[in-house]
Structure formats: structure tokens, C-alpha cells
């Protein structure tokens, strides 16, 4: 596999598009973004896609209450693990 500096040339002389593996940094940022998007999807599906209060200082505790409720529901659905042997 050619490195980024040694890309193969196309028939017109310019470098061919790079089709190799993503770097660790690219993968890590994609993974974090994917997890954040999944979390926001869960909140919006359970509690609706909007905040009912108009004032920003009131919206912050409202959003925190939603997240707290989601965390409690997630915790309630997790099985308790017991070590055997």
C-alpha cells in the first residue's frame, strides 16, 4: 500500500484519490460524533425533539432533567452482574 506521500499517479499525471485506511484521529472523531448523535436521538425519541421553556436559563435545567431521567431508565434496564466462582 502506498503512503500518502507516494500516491500512485493517474493517467493524466495528477495523484489518484487516496483510498486507504482512515487515520486513528479520523476514526476516533467519527466514533465520538456517532456516539453523541446516538445519544441525542435517544433523548429526542423519548422526550420529544424540543424544549418547552423559552428562556435559556430555564432550558438548561430542563435538559439536565431529561438526561437524568434517561440515565435512570438506562440504569434500571441494566442487569446486575454477580461474579460466579
Secondary structure, 3 states (H helix, E strand, C coil): CCCCCCCCECCCCCECCCCCCCCHHHHHHHHHHHHHHHHHHHHHHHHCCCCCCCCHHHHHHHHHHHHHHHHHHHHHHCCCCCCCC
